[in-house]
Amino acid sequence: MGLFKALIAGALSDIIGLSEEDKRKILESIDQTVVNFFTQVMQMDNFTLRQEGL
């Protein structure tokens, strides 16, 4: 997840007009979404994973 976060942070730093607080909030939201996704995937069994197409 570190590389993904670094890429997003780099892209956000190039956006003019976003405050540092806004950038921090966006990164936190992305982090939480990624954690939630992986938490959900890790709880699925093989059958469910196949049904989801993962």
Contacts in CASP RR format, 6 or more apart in sequence:
PFRMAT RR
TARGET T0000
AUTHOR 0000-0000-0000
METHOD contacts of the structure
MODEL  1
MGLFKALIAGALSDIIGLSEEDKRKILESIDQTVVNFFTQVMQMDNFTLR
QEGL
1 31 0 8 1.000
1 34 0 8 1.000
4 34 0 8 1.000
5 27 0 8 1.000
5 30 0 8 1.000
5 31 0 8 1.000
8 26 0 8 1.000
8 27 0 8 1.000
8 30 0 8 1.000
9 23 0 8 1.000
9 27 0 8 1.000
12 18 0 8 1.000
12 23 0 8 1.000
12 26 0 8 1.000
12 27 0 8 1.000
13 23 0 8 1.000
15 23 0 8 1.000
18 26 0 8 1.000
41 49 0 8 1.000
41 54 0 8 1.000
44 52 0 8 1.000
44 54 0 8 1.000
END
